[in-house]
Amino acid sequence: MMRSDGNLLDHRPDEAAEHLDAFAALFDPTTFRHFEAVGVGPGWRCWEVGPSGGSVVSWLARRVGPTGRVLATTTQPARLASAARPPVEVRAHDIGTEEPPVEGGFDLVHARLPFIGAADQGRILRLMVRVLRPGGRLIVEDTDPALQPLLCPDEHGPEQQLANRLRQGLRRLLADRGSDLAHGRRLPRLLREAGLGGVRADAYFPLAEPACAALESATMRLARDGLVGAGIATAQDIDRHLANVAEGTLDLSTAPLITAWGRKG
């Protein structure tokens, strides 16, 4: 997945929702693995920050049970309307510009892709650390397209070459618009600088997963106008690539999702 740009990959609601769903299908399992590793369970107070989607909120709600709490905040709360029932509370909130919506005492704060459009990433992390109870855990996930830049790592034919050329063009377009394509690798350092201890991180990127095709299709349809308008690709290039993706013969990959976590002293 490429990091979302507010104007490039989030301007068509239906395709943006499809993009988010495909991303969740690919990466929810690794998110849930990290939740299990830190021991999320009955009675936990959790804050889910940003655009992870209803699947993450629902998983947390099942784990914390009726004695726990899940606060889910996002700039688009309508996307979480179906999950808004006890123990879940959904609020409109922008972590990039606003103070935390509550005082604190959280056992877990989790954020996936929290820095989209944010000018001060350190401030966002400090806010999330601030509302943790002593011993509480922060888990932050972000992509790193510069770490694994290929859509088709096995570039053995013209279809794969086209796919990689379009991916390189999209990376260039996002970079020109100010997206940070190497942010994920910095998460461990940033968590330590925010005051957390026991910081660890890992990375996961899928290869030849069916949801990779769904994610790529949604990404290309969202980015089509930008790519064509910038002269990076023609409409015919994109149509041909989308047809290749739909055939299911490309072994597609994504940028890795880097997960970093730590504990408040």
C-alpha positions as CSV (number, residue, x, y, z in Angstrom):
1,M,0.0,0.0,0.0
2,M,1.1,3.5,-0.7
3,R,0.6,6.1,2.0
4,S,-2.7,7.9,1.5
5,D,-2.6,11.5,0.3
6,G,-5.7,13.4,1.3
7,N,-6.2,14.8,-2.2
8,L,-4.9,11.8,-4.2
9,L,-6.2,8.7,-2.5
10,D,-9.2,9.8,-0.5
11,H,-11.3,11.9,-2.8
12,R,-13.8,9.3,-4.0
13,P,-15.8,7.9,-1.0
14,D,-16.7,4.5,-2.5
15,E,-13.2,3.7,-3.8
16,A,-11.6,5.1,-0.6
17,A,-13.8,2.8,1.5
18,E,-12.8,-0.2,-0.8
19,H,-9.2,0.8,-0.4
20,L,-9.5,0.8,3.4
21,D,-11.3,-2.5,3.4
22,A,-8.6,-4.2,1.3
23,F,-5.9,-2.7,3.5
24,A,-7.7,-4.2,6.6
25,A,-8.0,-7.6,5.0
26,L,-4.3,-7.7,4.4
27,F,-3.1,-6.3,7.7
28,D,-5.7,-6.9,10.4
29,P,-4.2,-10.3,11.2
30,T,-0.8,-8.9,12.1
31,T,-2.5,-6.1,14.1
32,F,-4.5,-8.7,16.1
33,R,-1.4,-10.7,16.7
34,H,0.2,-7.7,18.4
35,F,-2.9,-7.1,20.4
36,E,-2.8,-10.7,21.7
37,A,0.9,-10.4,22.5
38,V,0.3,-7.4,24.8
39,G,-2.5,-9.3,26.5
40,V,-5.6,-7.2,25.6
41,G,-8.4,-8.7,27.7
42,P,-11.5,-8.1,29.8
43,G,-11.8,-4.7,31.4
44,W,-9.1,-3.0,29.3
45,R,-9.5,0.6,28.4
46,C,-8.5,1.1,24.7
47,W,-8.2,4.1,22.4
48,E,-8.3,3.3,18.7
49,V,-7.0,6.3,16.8
50,G,-7.7,7.1,13.2
51,P,-8.7,5.2,10.1
52,S,-8.2,1.5,11.1
53,G,-11.8,0.7,10.4
54,G,-14.6,-1.2,12.1
55,S,-12.9,-4.6,12.1
56,V,-10.2,-3.4,14.6
57,V,-12.8,-1.7,16.8
58,S,-15.0,-4.8,16.8
59,W,-12.1,-7.1,17.7
60,L,-11.1,-4.9,20.6
61,A,-14.8,-4.7,21.8
62,R,-15.0,-8.5,21.9
63,R,-11.8,-8.7,23.9
64,V,-12.5,-6.1,26.5
65,G,-16.0,-7.2,27.0
66,P,-18.8,-5.3,28.9
67,T,-16.4,-4.2,31.7
68,G,-14.0,-2.6,29.3
69,R,-14.1,0.5,27.0
70,V,-13.1,1.2,23.4
71,L,-12.9,4.8,22.4
72,A,-12.7,5.0,18.6
73,T,-11.8,8.4,17.1
74,T,-11.6,9.4,13.5
75,T,-12.2,12.4,11.2
76,Q,-14.9,10.3,9.4
77,P,-17.0,8.8,12.2
78,A,-19.7,7.6,9.8
79,R,-17.4,4.8,8.7
80,L,-17.6,3.4,12.3
81,A,-21.3,3.9,12.8
82,S,-22.0,0.1,12.7
83,A,-19.5,-0.5,15.6
84,A,-20.9,2.3,17.8
85,R,-22.5,0.3,20.6
86,P,-21.3,-0.6,24.1
87,P,-18.5,-0.9,25.0
88,V,-17.5,1.2,21.9
89,E,-17.8,5.0,21.8
90,V,-17.2,6.7,18.5
91,R,-16.1,10.4,18.4
92,A,-15.1,12.8,15.6
93,H,-11.5,13.8,16.3
94,D,-8.4,14.7,14.4
95,I,-5.3,13.6,16.2
96,G,-3.2,15.7,13.9
97,T,-4.7,19.0,15.1
98,E,-6.6,18.5,18.3
99,E,-5.8,17.6,21.9
100,P,-6.8,14.1,23.1
101,P,-10.6,13.8,23.6
102,V,-10.3,12.4,27.1
103,E,-7.9,12.7,30.1
104,G,-6.3,9.3,30.0
105,G,-5.9,6.1,31.9
106,F,-5.8,3.9,28.8
107,D,-4.3,0.4,28.9
108,L,-3.8,0.5,25.2
109,V,-3.6,3.1,22.5
110,H,-3.4,1.8,18.9
111,A,-3.0,3.9,15.8
112,R,-2.7,2.7,12.2
113,L,-1.4,5.3,9.6
114,P,-1.9,8.1,12.1
115,F,0.5,10.7,10.5
116,I,-1.3,11.3,7.2
117,G,-1.1,15.0,6.5
118,A,0.5,15.6,9.9
119,A,3.2,18.3,10.2
120,D,4.4,17.3,13.7
121,Q,4.6,13.5,14.1
122,G,6.4,13.7,17.4
123,R,3.6,15.7,18.9
124,I,1.0,13.1,17.9
125,L,3.0,10.4,19.6
126,R,3.5,12.4,22.8
127,L,-0.3,13.0,22.9
128,M,-0.9,9.3,22.7
129,V,1.7,8.5,25.3
130,R,0.3,11.1,27.6
131,V,-3.1,9.4,28.0
132,L,-1.6,6.0,28.8
133,R,-1.7,4.8,32.4
134,P,1.6,3.7,33.9
135,G,2.4,0.4,32.3
136,G,0.0,1.1,29.4
137,R,1.0,0.1,25.8
138,L,1.2,2.1,22.6
139,I,1.1,0.2,19.3
140,V,1.7,2.3,16.2
141,E,1.6,1.0,12.6
142,D,2.7,2.7,9.4
143,T,3.8,1.8,5.9
144,D,7.2,2.3,4.4
145,P,6.9,2.3,0.6
146,A,10.6,3.3,0.2
147,L,11.7,0.1,2.0
148,Q,10.0,-2.2,-0.5
149,P,9.2,-0.2,-3.6
150,L,8.0,-2.9,-6.0
151,L,4.5,-4.0,-6.8
152,C,5.8,-7.1,-8.5
153,P,9.1,-8.3,-6.9
154,D,9.3,-11.0,-9.6
155,E,9.6,-8.7,-12.6
156,H,9.7,-11.4,-15.3
157,G,7.5,-10.0,-18.1
158,P,5.9,-6.9,-19.6
159,E,2.8,-7.1,-17.3
160,Q,5.1,-7.0,-14.2
161,Q,7.2,-4.2,-15.8
162,L,4.1,-2.1,-16.3
163,A,3.0,-2.7,-12.8
164,N,6.3,-1.6,-11.3
165,R,6.5,1.4,-13.6
166,L,3.1,2.6,-12.4
167,R,4.0,2.0,-8.8
168,Q,7.2,4.0,-9.2
169,G,5.2,6.8,-10.8
170,L,2.7,6.8,-8.0
171,R,5.5,6.9,-5.4
172,R,7.0,9.9,-7.3
173,L,3.6,11.7,-7.4
174,L,3.0,11.1,-3.7
175,A,6.5,12.4,-2.8
176,D,5.9,15.5,-4.9
177,R,2.8,16.1,-2.9
178,G,4.6,15.9,0.4
179,S,4.0,12.3,1.5
180,D,6.7,10.8,3.6
181,L,7.5,7.4,1.9
182,A,10.1,6.3,4.5
183,H,8.2,7.0,7.8
184,G,7.6,3.4,9.0
185,R,11.3,2.7,9.7
186,R,11.5,5.7,12.0
187,L,8.8,4.5,14.4
188,P,11.0,2.7,17.0
189,R,13.2,5.9,17.4
190,L,10.1,8.1,17.6
191,L,8.5,5.9,20.3
192,R,11.7,6.1,22.4
193,E,11.9,9.8,21.9
194,A,8.2,10.0,23.1
195,G,9.3,8.4,26.4
196,L,8.3,4.8,26.0
197,G,10.4,1.9,27.2
198,G,10.8,-1.6,25.9
199,V,10.4,-0.5,22.4
200,R,10.3,-3.2,19.7
201,A,9.2,-3.3,16.1
202,D,8.6,-5.7,13.2
203,A,7.6,-5.5,9.6
204,Y,5.2,-7.6,7.4
205,F,4.4,-7.4,3.7
206,P,2.2,-9.9,1.9
207,L,3.0,-11.4,-1.4
208,A,0.5,-13.0,-3.8
209,E,-2.4,-12.5,-1.4
210,P,-5.8,-12.1,-3.1
211,A,-6.4,-8.8,-1.1
212,C,-3.3,-7.4,-2.7
213,A,-5.2,-7.3,-6.0
214,A,-8.2,-5.6,-4.4
215,L,-5.9,-3.0,-2.8
216,E,-4.1,-2.3,-6.1
217,S,-7.3,-2.0,-8.0
218,A,-8.7,0.5,-5.6
219,T,-5.4,2.5,-5.5
220,M,-5.2,2.8,-9.2
221,R,-8.7,3.9,-9.6
222,L,-8.2,6.6,-7.0
223,A,-4.9,7.7,-8.4
224,R,-5.9,7.5,-12.1
225,D,-6.6,11.3,-12.6
226,G,-3.4,12.3,-10.8
227,L,-1.2,9.9,-12.7
228,V,-2.6,10.9,-16.1
229,G,-2.7,14.6,-15.2
230,A,1.0,14.5,-14.3
231,G,2.0,12.8,-17.5
232,I,3.2,9.7,-15.5
233,A,0.9,7.3,-17.3
234,T,-1.8,7.2,-19.9
235,A,-5.3,6.1,-19.4
236,Q,-4.5,3.1,-21.6
237,D,-1.6,2.1,-19.4
238,I,-3.9,2.1,-16.3
239,D,-6.7,0.3,-18.0
240,R,-4.2,-2.4,-19.2
241,H,-2.7,-2.7,-15.7
242,L,-6.2,-3.0,-14.1
243,A,-7.1,-5.8,-16.6
244,N,-3.8,-7.6,-15.7
245,V,-4.6,-7.3,-12.0
246,A,-8.2,-8.6,-12.6
247,E,-6.8,-11.7,-14.4
248,G,-5.2,-12.8,-11.2
249,T,-1.8,-13.8,-12.7
250,L,0.3,-11.1,-11.2
251,D,2.1,-11.9,-7.9
252,L,1.4,-8.6,-6.3
253,S,3.0,-7.3,-3.1
254,T,2.7,-4.1,-1.0
255,A,4.9,-1.8,1.0
256,P,5.6,-3.3,4.4
257,L,3.5,-2.4,7.4
258,I,5.9,-1.7,10.2
259,T,4.5,-2.1,13.7
260,A,6.3,-0.5,16.7
261,W,5.2,-0.9,20.3
262,G,6.4,0.2,23.7
263,R,5.4,0.6,27.3
264,K,4.9,3.7,29.5
265,G,7.0,3.6,32.6
